[in-house]
Amino acid sequence: MNWRDYWNQDTPIYVNERHKLLHYRQVANDIADLIISPRSNVLDYGCGEALFADRVATHTARLYLCDGAPLVRERLSERFNGESRIQVLSPEDMNALPDNSLDLIVVNSLLQYLPLEDLRRLLKTWHAKLKSDGRLVLADVIPPGLSPLTDAKALLIFAGQGGFLAAALTGLVRTAFSDYRKIREEIGLSTYSEAEIADLLRDAGFNTERQPRNLGHNQARMTFVGRPR
């Protein structure tokens, strides 16, 4: 099993429905805050279930939701059927978008699942798709040496604030014996230092700036904005 196969199924990564809803609501709000103009064309790459994408879409001219898992795309198409601003794409569909057509590309909590060469290739593709004044946002990037205990602490704080602390404690135990832990041990997660992200983005034609706040609840992880040179 690889990471794409893992996400192409129902997974235990969310401890309950409330956790999933609060997670996707916060990410949607964070993405909406990045959108400068209602005329923007926005791509959410590796979007997952994107439960509140309709709220994000109200701030855009067009919102593209792209995910590599067929099951995720099927559910997105069903959920947002009739939403005229939203279009669901496969990665292959994304490659066919016109160059210089996007104002904002958001890639949240995906880099850890990508092999380095795939990331290098995607960075060049995203650079081509962005307008000259567009922005690429790489969010939830895991720095080297980040302990799983730090992630667990961030989840428990989020759970305490969101009212699902008991479920989070149970969910952490369940995850420890899940396929997620097994595949993480077998394949691992990609981690990047700030300097490594800057080098990768520079090689792909971007200037880079680290943001003071990460998207989502885990502030031990990092967010970067790349602007085409």
C-alpha positions as CSV (number, residue, x, y, z in Angstrom):
1,M,0.0,0.0,0.0
2,N,1.2,3.5,-0.8
3,W,-0.2,6.8,0.5
4,R,-2.5,7.3,-2.4
5,D,-4.0,3.9,-1.8
6,Y,-4.4,4.7,1.9
7,W,-6.3,7.9,1.3
8,N,-8.5,6.2,-1.3
9,Q,-10.6,4.6,1.5
10,D,-12.3,5.5,4.7
11,T,-9.5,6.2,7.2
12,P,-9.3,6.6,11.0
13,I,-7.3,9.8,10.8
14,Y,-10.2,11.8,12.3
15,V,-11.3,10.6,15.7
16,N,-15.0,11.4,15.1
17,E,-17.3,13.4,12.8
18,R,-16.9,16.5,15.0
19,H,-13.1,16.4,14.6
20,K,-13.4,16.1,10.8
21,L,-15.9,19.0,10.6
22,L,-13.9,21.3,12.8
23,H,-10.7,20.5,10.9
24,Y,-12.1,21.2,7.5
25,R,-13.9,24.3,8.7
26,Q,-10.7,25.8,10.1
27,V,-8.8,24.9,6.9
28,A,-11.5,26.4,4.8
29,N,-11.5,29.6,6.8
30,D,-7.7,29.8,6.5
31,I,-7.8,29.3,2.8
32,A,-10.6,32.0,2.4
33,D,-8.4,34.4,4.3
34,L,-5.7,33.9,1.6
35,I,-7.9,35.0,-1.3
36,I,-7.4,38.6,-2.2
37,S,-10.0,39.1,-4.9
38,P,-13.4,37.6,-5.7
39,R,-12.2,37.3,-9.3
40,S,-9.5,34.8,-8.2
41,N,-9.0,31.4,-9.8
42,V,-7.9,29.1,-6.9
43,L,-6.6,25.6,-6.9
44,D,-6.8,23.5,-3.7
45,Y,-4.4,20.6,-4.6
46,G,-4.6,17.5,-2.4
47,C,-7.8,18.9,-1.0
48,G,-9.2,15.8,0.7
49,E,-12.9,15.9,1.5
50,A,-12.9,19.8,1.6
51,L,-16.3,19.7,3.4
52,F,-16.6,23.5,3.4
53,A,-15.3,24.2,-0.1
54,D,-18.6,25.9,-1.0
55,R,-17.8,28.6,1.6
56,V,-14.3,29.1,0.1
57,A,-15.8,29.2,-3.4
58,T,-18.0,32.3,-2.5
59,H,-14.7,34.3,-2.4
60,T,-13.6,33.1,-5.8
61,A,-14.4,33.2,-9.5
62,R,-13.5,29.5,-9.7
63,L,-12.3,27.0,-7.2
64,Y,-10.6,23.9,-8.4
65,L,-10.6,20.9,-6.0
66,C,-7.9,18.4,-7.0
67,D,-7.2,15.1,-5.3
68,G,-5.4,12.0,-6.4
69,A,-7.8,9.5,-4.7
70,P,-10.7,8.5,-7.0
71,L,-13.0,7.9,-4.0
72,V,-12.4,11.4,-2.7
73,R,-13.1,12.9,-6.1
74,E,-16.3,10.9,-6.4
75,R,-17.5,12.2,-3.0
76,L,-16.5,15.8,-3.8
77,S,-18.4,15.6,-7.1
78,E,-21.5,14.4,-5.3
79,R,-21.3,16.9,-2.5
80,F,-20.7,20.0,-4.7
81,N,-22.9,19.0,-7.7
82,G,-24.6,22.2,-8.8
83,E,-22.0,24.5,-7.3
84,S,-21.2,26.6,-10.4
85,R,-17.9,27.9,-9.0
86,I,-16.5,24.5,-8.0
87,Q,-14.8,22.1,-10.4
88,V,-13.4,18.7,-9.2
89,L,-10.1,17.6,-10.9
90,S,-7.8,14.7,-11.0
91,P,-4.1,15.4,-11.0
92,E,-4.1,14.7,-14.8
93,D,-7.0,17.2,-15.2
94,M,-4.9,19.8,-13.3
95,N,-2.1,19.3,-15.8
96,A,-4.4,20.4,-18.6
97,L,-5.4,23.7,-17.0
98,P,-4.1,26.7,-19.0
99,D,-0.7,28.1,-18.1
100,N,-0.8,31.5,-16.3
101,S,-4.4,31.0,-15.3
102,L,-4.4,30.6,-11.5
103,D,-4.1,33.4,-8.8
104,L,-3.6,31.1,-5.9
105,I,-2.6,27.4,-5.4
106,V,-2.9,26.0,-1.9
107,V,-1.2,22.7,-1.0
108,N,-2.1,21.8,2.6
109,S,-0.8,18.8,4.5
110,L,0.4,17.0,1.4
111,L,4.1,17.4,1.1
112,Q,4.7,14.7,3.8
113,Y,3.1,12.1,1.5
114,L,5.0,13.0,-1.7
115,P,8.3,11.5,-2.8
116,L,10.9,14.3,-3.4
117,E,11.0,13.8,-7.2
118,D,7.2,14.1,-7.4
119,L,7.3,17.3,-5.4
120,R,10.0,18.8,-7.7
121,R,7.9,17.9,-10.8
122,L,4.7,19.4,-9.2
123,L,6.5,22.6,-8.2
124,K,7.4,23.2,-11.8
125,T,3.9,22.5,-12.9
126,W,2.4,24.8,-10.3
127,H,4.8,27.5,-11.4
128,A,3.6,27.2,-15.0
129,K,-0.1,27.4,-14.0
130,L,0.3,30.5,-11.8
131,K,-0.1,34.0,-13.1
132,S,3.0,36.2,-12.8
133,D,1.6,37.8,-9.6
134,G,0.1,34.5,-8.3
135,R,1.0,32.7,-5.0
136,L,1.8,29.1,-4.1
137,V,1.0,28.3,-0.5
138,L,2.7,25.1,0.9
139,A,1.1,24.5,4.3
140,D,1.4,22.0,7.2
141,V,5.0,21.2,6.2
142,I,6.6,18.9,8.8
143,P,10.0,20.0,10.0
144,P,12.7,17.4,10.6
145,G,12.7,15.9,14.1
146,L,9.1,16.9,14.9
147,S,7.9,14.4,17.5
148,P,4.6,12.5,17.0
149,L,4.0,13.5,20.6
150,T,4.0,17.2,19.6
151,D,1.4,16.4,16.9
152,A,-0.6,14.5,19.6
153,K,-0.4,17.5,22.0
154,A,-1.6,19.8,19.2
155,L,-4.5,17.5,18.5
156,L,-5.5,17.3,22.2
157,I,-5.4,21.1,22.6
158,F,-7.6,21.4,19.5
159,A,-9.9,18.7,20.8
160,G,-10.2,20.4,24.2
161,Q,-11.2,23.6,22.5
162,G,-13.6,21.8,20.1
163,G,-15.3,19.6,22.6
164,F,-14.1,16.2,21.5
165,L,-11.3,15.5,24.0
166,A,-12.5,12.0,25.1
167,A,-12.8,10.9,21.4
168,A,-9.3,12.3,20.7
169,L,-7.8,10.3,23.5
170,T,-9.5,7.1,22.2
171,G,-8.6,8.0,18.6
172,L,-4.9,8.3,19.4
173,V,-4.9,4.8,20.8
174,R,-6.7,3.5,17.8
175,T,-4.3,5.2,15.4
176,A,-1.4,3.6,17.1
177,F,-2.7,0.2,15.9
178,S,-4.0,1.4,12.5
179,D,-2.8,1.1,8.9
180,Y,-1.7,4.7,9.2
181,R,1.0,3.8,11.7
182,K,2.0,0.8,9.7
183,I,2.4,2.6,6.4
184,R,4.1,5.5,8.1
185,E,6.7,3.1,9.5
186,E,7.1,1.4,6.1
187,I,7.2,4.4,3.8
188,G,7.7,7.3,6.2
189,L,6.7,10.9,6.0
190,S,8.8,13.5,4.1
191,T,10.1,16.3,6.3
192,Y,11.7,19.6,5.2
193,S,13.6,22.3,6.9
194,E,12.9,26.0,6.1
195,A,16.1,26.1,4.1
196,E,15.2,23.0,2.1
197,I,11.8,24.4,1.2
198,A,13.4,27.6,0.1
199,D,15.9,25.7,-2.1
200,L,13.2,23.6,-3.7
201,L,11.1,26.6,-4.4
202,R,14.0,28.6,-5.8
203,D,15.0,25.8,-8.1
204,A,11.4,25.8,-9.4
205,G,11.4,29.6,-10.0
206,F,9.9,31.0,-6.8
207,N,10.8,33.5,-4.2
208,T,9.9,32.1,-0.8
209,E,8.7,33.5,2.5
210,R,7.8,31.6,5.6
211,Q,4.5,32.6,7.2
212,P,4.1,33.4,10.9
213,R,1.2,31.0,11.2
214,N,0.5,27.6,9.8
215,L,-2.8,26.7,8.3
216,G,-4.9,24.5,10.6
217,H,-4.5,23.8,14.3
218,N,-0.9,22.5,14.5
219,Q,1.5,25.4,14.9
220,A,4.5,23.2,15.2
221,R,4.3,22.7,11.4
222,M,5.1,25.4,8.8
223,T,3.5,27.3,6.0
224,F,5.4,29.0,3.1
225,V,4.3,31.3,0.3
226,G,6.1,31.1,-3.0
227,R,5.8,33.9,-5.6
228,P,7.0,33.3,-9.2
229,R,10.2,35.2,-10.0
